[in-house]
């Protein structure tokens, strides 16, 4: 049986790269990039809540959303274990219906593009950005961290062992969709599909959503994340 990558039992829940040290370093870099973080923060595609919990520990008022029931359940359990409060809700970003509530939205570690039934069409991604924009207050910021398509493909490792999972990857040059298949020792298989973007496509999408792009950094937030890029945008007053 093939499972969604973010469902129960997913190897993502024990991803060997997603350590507390990496999370802390990512949020440190986020603060260097946009300044001190306060007020209400929306964590889009929060996964099992590592960024939300770290930000809550630094005093932010956090709402984490994710389309996966399994991830939200894990996020709630981990926030309780850490003694940090964050409001976690199972909702896809494109279905978010909030207006002018947040001072900052983050969408980190390749979440952007990891939509259910990901396609090469931009409509889903524009809908997602539109709902995030609507949820932001005027002058609030959005930070997106995601793979840079060309650099990611150039460094593509087609097969590797990741913890207990044997991982294979394929990139479709026509659709710009990366498919990752993880098979566990138990025989369980988890698959995710992600639409990859180059920097021009990303900037155009964000601009078309009505957000103002301020900065694009050619690396991710964590050390040794050269295959990622980070974009900072702002909701203007309109």
DRENZALUM-610030 format. One record per atom (N, C-alpha, C, O): residue in one letter; y, z, x. Coordinates in steps of 0.02 Angstrom, whole numbers, plus 50000, padded with zeros to 5 digits. Atoms other than C-alpha are relative to their C-alpha. Layout:
DRENZALUM-610030
AYZX ...
END
This chain:
DRENZALUM-610030
X499405000050042 X500005000050000 X500625000050044 X500675003850092 X499375000449962 X501734995450064 X500525004249964 X500645003449904 X499514995350028 X503065008850037 X500704998250024 X500794995450078 X499315000449977 X504955008350043 X500105004650060 X499825010150062 X499924996449937 X505525014350214 X500285007049990 X500185011550031 X499674993650011 X506495028850138 X499675004049943 X499995008249911 X500374996350052 X505145035250018 X499635005850031 X499675007050091 X500374994149977 X504035050650031 X499544998250058 X499214993150059 X500435000949942 X503145052450197 X500264995250052 X499924993850101 X499715004949954 X504305040250286 X500045002650071 X500225008450082 X499904998049930 X504295040550477 X500735001350017 X500885004350068 X499284998749988 X506195040850463 X500155007449999 X500615009750033 X499894992850005 X506065059250419 X499875003650066 X500105009250076 X500144997149934 X505415062650595 X500194995250056 X499874995150109 X499775005049952 X506345048750687 X500175003550066 X500605008050067 X499904996349938 X506295053950871 X500704999550030 X500885003650073 X499315000649973 X508075047850907 X500505004449964 X501035005949991 X499504996750042 X508905057750768 X499995007550011 X499835011449966 X499994992949980 X509085074250858 X500655003349979 X501145000049963 X499394996250013 X510335088050825 X500544998550052 X501134998350036 X499525001549946 X511135083850992 X500344993349988 X500954992649998 X499715006550015 X511385065650943 X500495000549942 X501044997749944 X499564999350058 X512115070550775 X500665003350019 X501195001049998 X499394996649978 X513345082550855 X500454995450041 X501064995450032 X499625004749959 X513865069250981 X500334994649957 X500894992549971 X499725005050045 X514135056650841 X500615002749963 X501124999349957 X499434997150037 X515265068250743 X500575001750048 X501165001250029 X499474999149949 X516205072950903 X500394993650010 X501014993650012 X499685006549989 X516555054450931 X500394997849938 X500934994949943 X499645001550062 X517035052250748 X500675003649999 X501185000749979 X499374996249999 X518335065950767 X500494997250052 X501094997050041 X499565003149950 X519005057850926 X500304993549973 X500864991649990 X499795006550025 X519125041350833 X500535000549946 X501004996649946 X499544999850057 X520045046950676 X500395006549995 X500815007249951 X499664993650002 X520655064550714 X499575005349966 X499015003949945 X500384994650030 X520105081250644 X499814998449928 X500194995249892 X500265001750066 X519055080050487 X500065006049954 X499825011549969 X499924994650049 X519525090450336 X500034996949930 X500024990849923 X499975002550068 X519605089050148 X499334997649976 X498814999750002 X500615002450031 X518325079850044 X499744993850037 X500124989150049 X500315005449962 X517115068350136 X499404997349961 X499005001249935 X500565003450033 X515915055750059 X499554997050054 X499774992750092 X500495002649953 X514345052250162 X499564995049962 X499134996949923 X500335005450037 X513695035450100 X499344998350035 X499334996750095 X500655001149970 X511835032850128 X499835005850047 X499685004850106 X500034994049957 X511675050750191 X499315001450028 X499245005650072 X500674998849975 X509795049850220 X499805007249989 X499915010149936 X500214993150008 X509085067050253 X500565005050017 X500435010950026 X499424995650001 X510835073950273 X500265002450067 X500645007250069 X499834997249935 X511055076050460 X500764999950012 X501035004850037 X499275000249990 X512885070350465 X500355004649950 X500835008049968 X499694995650051 X513315079450302 X499955007350022 X500445011050016 X500104993149981 X512585095750366 X500435001850061 X500725007250064 X499584998849941 X513485094250534 X500745000549979 X501095004950004 X499314999850023 X515145090650447 X500145006349959 X500675009349965 X499924993850038 X514885105150327 X500075006050047 X500455010650033 X499964994549951 X514635116550478 X500685000350033 X500865005450062 X499335000349970 X516365110950537 X500555000949948 X501145000049962 X499514998150051 X517195115550373 X500194994749950 X500624995849908 X499835005250048 X517235099150278 X499645001249933 X499125004449931 X500284999850067 X516895097950091 X499614993549989 X499914988349978 X500425006049994 X515425085750089 X499644998349935 X499375002749902 X500445002950051 X514635074749957 X499594994650035 X499864989950063 X500455005049972 X513115065050017 X499644996249946 X499364999349900 X500355004050050 X512415050549916 X499494995550034 X499614993150090 X500525004449975 X510835040449942 X499584997649941 X499495001349892 X500405002750055 X509775029249832 X499295002849998 X498945001949949 X500694997649993 X508165037749891 X499925007249976 X500265011750001 X500154993250024 X507495052749795 X499715004250057 X499885010150064 X500324996349945 X506455057549948 X500525002450051 X500485008050075 X499504998249951 X507965057550063 X500455005649973 X500625010350009 X499574994950029 X509045067749944 X499635006749997 X499925011950011 X500404993850001 X507635080449923 X499985003150069 X500065009250077 X500034997449930 X507475081950113 X500685002650021 X500725007750056 X499324997749983 X509375083450131 X500145006849971 X500425011250004 X499894993550032 X509445097750008 X499615005650035 X499875011050048 X500414995149966 X508015106850094 X500295001750069 X500315007650088 X499744998849933 X508785104750266 X500685003549999 X500835007550044 X499354996550004 X510515110350211 X499905007449985 X500265011650011 X500164993050015 X509765126250139 X499755003550063 X499965009150079 X500284997149938 X508785129250300 X500555001350051 X500525006150089 X499454999349951 X510385126750402 X500545004849976 X500985006650014 X499494995550026 X511395138350289 X500664996649989 X501194999849993 X499385003850010 X512665124550254 X499984996749932 X499474993949911 X499985003050067 X513225118650083 X500274992950003 X500794991650033 X499765006850013 X513375100150041 X499734998049932 X499194999949912 X500195002350066 X513305091849872 X499654993350007 X499964988350021 X500405006149992 X511895079049876 X499824997149932 X499625000749886 X500125003450064 X511665066149738 X499624993550012 X499794989750058 X500405006149993 X510385052249715 X500354994449961 X500254993649901 X499655005650030 X511485037149682 X500144994850054 X500324996650110 X499825005449953 X511715020249766 X500764999250001 X501095000349950 X499275000549993 X513465017049832 X500304995149950 X500854996349925 X499715004950046 X513715001749722 X500015002549929 X500334999449886 X500004997050067 X513375012749570 X500465006149996 X500505009349944 X499544994449999 X514645025949621 X500584998649953 X500854993149951 X499455000950049 X515965028649486 X500495005750006 X500605009449958 X499504994849990 X517245040449561 X500664996850019 X500674991450048 X499345002949989 X519115037749575 X500445005050038 X500555010650015 X499494996249963 X520315044249708 X499805007050018 X500235011550016 X500234993149988 X519265059349756 X499975001850074 X500075007750091 X500184998349932 X518925058049943 X500544998350051 X500924993550043 X499545001149945 X519955059450102 X499704995850056 X500054993250099 X500365003849949 X518635050850208 X499324998049972 X499005001949937 X500685002150014 X517065040650181 X499684997650065 X500014994250105 X500375002349941 X515745037650315 X499374996549977 X499064998349927 X500615003750013 X514315025350317 X499714998350069 X499894993250099 X500175000049929 X513425028050483 X499284998050014 X498864997749970 X500665001349973 X511915023250588 X499644994349963 X499054995049945 X500335005950028 X511585006250512 X499865000249926 X499484996049901 X500114999750073 X511615011550329 X500264993849965 X499954991349919 X499705005850032 X512754997050285 X499544993950010 X499364992350067 X500485005649997 X511614982250244 X499315002049977 X498914997749960 X500664997650021 X510114993150201 X499995001249925 X499855006849902 X500014999450073 X510234989750015 X499314998249974 X498954994350005 X500625001950032 X508744988949900 X500014992549985 X500524989949962 X500045007350010 X508164970849888 X500554996350037 X500874991850011 X499465002949959 X509354966350030 X499934992450003 X499394989750014 X499995007249995 X509854948050029 X500564997950047 X500955002150069 X499475002649957 X510974936950133 X500664999249962 X501184998049993 X499395000550039 X512224936249989 X500455006150010 X500215011650022 X499524994649986 X513804946550009 X500205004049938 X500555009049944 X499774996850061 X514024951549826 X499835007549998 X500265011549980 X500204993050001 X513034967849841 X500425004250047 X500615009850031 X499624996349951 X513984972949995 X500745000749980 X501055005849992 X499314999550026 X515674968949917 X500045005049943 X500525008849938 X500024995050054 X515184979049764 X499995007150029 X500345011550004 X500044993449967 X514734993649877 X500675002050028 X500905007650017 X499344998549970 X516384992649972 X500525001349946 X500965005549954 X499524999050054 X517334991149808 X499955006949969 X500465009949952 X500084993350029 X516595007149739 X500225005450049 X500505010550028 X499764995149950 X516925016349903 X500765000250000 X501065005650001 X499275000350002 X518725010349901 X500285003849940 X500755007749947 X499764996750061 X518945016349722 X499945007650006 X500355011349978 X500114992749994 X518255033549770 X500485003350049 X500545009450049 X499544997249950 X519525035549911 X500705001149972 X500924997549927 X499294999150015 X521265042649894 X500414995050041 X500184992650092 X499565004349959 X522725031949954 X500085002950070 X500175008950079 X499954998449929 X522825032150145 X499375003250028 X499355004950088 X500644997449974 X521035038950158 X499644994750040 X499764988750031 X500345004549954 X519905031350289 X499264999049982 X498955003349951 X500715001650002 X518195023050289 X499774998250070 X500094994150104 X500295001549935 X517135022850447 X499304997349989 X498885000749959 X500665003250005 X515645010950455 X499734999150071 X500074996550114 X500355001149937 X514405011050599 X499364996149984 X498974998349941 X500575004350016 X513094997250599 X499824995650059 X500224994950106 X500185004449945 X512144985250712 X500464993950003 X500654991049952 X499685006449988 X513094970750788 X499444994850004 X499004995250047 X500575004650007 X511974956150740 X499804996750067 X499214996850085 X500175003849940 X512084946150901 X499725004450055 X499235002650088 X500254995549948 X511854960951017 X499325003049980 X498895004050023 X500644997250023 X510454968250910 X499444995050009 X498894996750032 X500525005149994 X509504951850906 X499844998550073 X499274997350091 X500115001349929 X509754949051092 X499555005250033 X499185003850080 X500394994549972 X508934965951127 X499395001749956 X499095007049965 X500534998550048 X507634964750989 X499335001450034 X499084997450073 X500684998249977 X506004973651029 X499544998849940 X499595002249889 X500405002150057 X504704965450918 X499435004849984 X499215005349927 X500544995250011 X503354978650942 X500115006150045 X500255005350104 X499974994049960 X503424996750998 X499705005849962 X499635005549900 X500244993950031 X502705013850965 X500575004949994 X500915006550043 X499444995550013 X503955025550885 X499725006449971 X499585006849911 X500324993950024 X503255043050873 X499294998449979 X498894995850019 X500675001350025 X501705041550765 X499954993149966 X499434991449938 X499985006450035 X502215024450697 X499984994150048 X500334994050098 X499995006449964 X501785007150764 X500484995549963 X500374993849905 X499455003650032 X503344997050729 X500014992750022 X499964991250081 X499895007149986 X503524978050717 X500634997849965 X500795000149910 X499375002450028 X505154968850686 X500034992450003 X499784989250049 X499895007150002 X505604951250634 X500714998749975 X500955002149930 X499325001850021 X507324943150618 X500004992949975 X499764988350008 X499955006650031 X507644928550501 X500694997150016 X501204999649991 X499355002849978 X509004917750580 X500374996549943 X500984995849947 X499675003450056 X509354908850415 X500355004949954 X500915003649932 X499724995150046 X509674924350310 X500345005950034 X500695009850002 X499744994349961 X510184936550449 X499705006649976 X500035011849980 X500344993950022 X508924949050379 X499475002050051 X499054998150072 X500494997049956 X507944960450494 X499495003749957 X499675007749914 X500544996550034 X506254966350429 X499645004450050 X499405002050102 X500344995249957 X505504981950507 X499415003049963 X499475005449906 X500624997550031 X503714987250471 X499725005550044 X499605004550103 X500264994249964 X503075004450522 X499335002049971 X499285003549911 X500674998050022 X501215008350512 X499815006650033 X499815007150094 X500194993549975 X500675026450529 X499265000350017 X498884995849998 X500704999149981 X499045032750601 X499565000749938 X498964999249941 X500374999250062 X498515036550422 X499864993349965 X499474993049918 X500055006550032 X498665018050379 X500564998549952 X500634992949929 X499435001150045 X500205020550271 X500504995350033 X500634995850093 X499535004949975 X501465006450290 X500675000849965 X500705001449903 X499324999450026 X503355007850268 X500414994150025 X500394992450084 X499625006049983 X504514992850265 X500725000749978 X500865003149923 X499305000550019 X506394990950268 X500274993150019 X500054990250069 X499675006349987 X507464975350261 X500755001350003 X501025004849961 X499294998649989 X509244975350325 X500374993650016 X500174989850060 X499565005749986 X510594962050320 X500455001950059 X500815006850056 X499594998849941 X511434961150491 X500634995649997 X500624990149969 X499365003450000 X513244955950516 X500274999450071 X500145003650113 X499605000049939 X514304949950660 X500685002949983 X500835004249925 X499384996450010 X516014957550684 X500474996249952 X500824999349912 X499565003950043 X516944943250598 X499795000749927 X500225001649883 X500244999250068 X515844944250443 X500175006849972 X500385007549914 X499864993350023 X516054962950433 X500745000949984 X500925003649931 X499284999350011 X517954962450451 X500214996249937 X500614998749897 X499835003950059 X518064948650320 X499785003549935 X500155003549886 X500254996550059 X516994958550197 X500455005949982 X500655006849925 X499594994150012 X518024974350218 X500694997949975 X500975000949929 X499355002650021 X519634964450202 X499974997549927 X500424998949888 X500075002750068 X519004955550045 X499925005549947 X500075004549889 X500084994550047 X518614972449966 X500675003449986 X500715007649940 X499344997150011 X520464977049979 X500175005650047 X500705008750040 X499864994949950 X520334989250124 X500344996850060 X500244990950075 X499645002449940 X521434987550279 X499635002150063 X499545008150075 X500364998649938 X520484986250443 X500495002050055 X500984998450068 X499564997749947 X521284996250583 X499704999350069 X500064998050117 X500314999949934 X520034996350724 X499264998049994 X498925000049947 X500715001449993 X518354989150775 X499805001750071 X500084998950118 X500234997849934 X517454997450920 X499324996750014 X498884996849971 X500615003849986 X516074987451008 X499435004450024 X499065002650069 X500564995449987 X514875002151015 X499965004949941 X500415005349900 X500084994950052 X514205015650902 X500305006650020 X500655007150071 X499704993449988 X514685033850894 X499625004150052 X499925008150088 X500404996149953 X513265040750999 X500014996750069 X500124990750074 X500095003049934 X513075038351188 X499424995049998 X498944995949961 X500535005049994 X512015023151232 X499854996749933 X499274996149914 X500095003550064 X512295014451066 X500364993350002 X500754991649957 X499635006249987 X512884997751134 X499824994449952 X500184989449948 X500185005250048 X511974987551001 X500355000949933 X500284996749888 X499644998650063 X513054995350865 X500744998450007 X500994997550063 X499275000450001 X514864993050815 X500265004849948 X499905006849903 X499704995150045 X516055004750725 X500674997449976 X501104995450015 X499385002650031 X517434999650605 X500355005749963 X500045009749930 X499584995250035 X518865010250540 X500484996249953 X500844991849975 X499575003250049 X519765005050381 X500355005349959 X500155011149958 X499604995450041 X521045012950264 X500114997149931 X500214991049923 X499785002150066 X521365012250079 X500765000549997 X501045005950007 X499284999950008 X523165007350053 X500175002949932 X499725004949895 X499794996750062 X524175013749906 X499794996349938 X499774999349884 X500185003750061 X523624999749789 X499285001049980 X499064998249929 
END
